[in-house]
């Protein structure tokens, strides 16, 4: 038997459930692991990762392929 439309959760709802709202609030806290990162810190981390990867590619002889 198929559930009625009232029993199927909507993927297009505009308001979060209480549980979803709580999760969103927790993720919005900056000191929460997995929470948002300051844009400058993220850019520095990405640059560092890029530099490390570029050095690996250069020393492995993969550059120019």
N, C-alpha and C positions, 0 to 999 in steps of 0.2 A: 504494500500500500504506500502510495506517495504521500509525503508530508504536505500539509497545506502551506500556502504562501506565508502564513503567519508564523509557522514553525521553522522556516528556513531562514537562517541569518542572512541579512543583506550585506553584500560587499560594497554597496554604494551608500552606506549610511553616513550621515554628517556628524553625528554626535557619538563619542566613544562611550563604551560601557564603563561602569565604575572601575572595574578591574583594569581595563585598558588605560583609563585616565590616570590611575595610580602608577602604572608602569611608565607612561609617558612622563609623569612628574619626576619619577626616580631617575629616568634617563636624562632629564634636563638639568640635573645637578652636576656641576662641573667636576667635583671631586669624586664622583661616582665612577668606579671602574667601568669602562665601556661607555662612559658618558661623552658629551661633546668635548672636543679639543679646541684650544685656542688656535685660530687660523695661522698665526705666526709659528707656533710650535709644530703644527702639521706641515707647513711649508719647509721648515728646517729638517724635519724627519724625512720628508720626501726627497729633499736635496741630498741628504746623507745617503739614503738608499740608492739614489741615482748614481752618485759618485762611486759607491762601492760596486755597483753592477757594471759601471763603465770600466772600472779598473779590472774587474774579472774578465770582461769581454776583451779588453786590450791585451792582457797578459796571456789569454788562452789562444790568441791568434784568430779569433772569430771576427775581428773587426774587418770590415770591407767585404764580407761575404753576402 
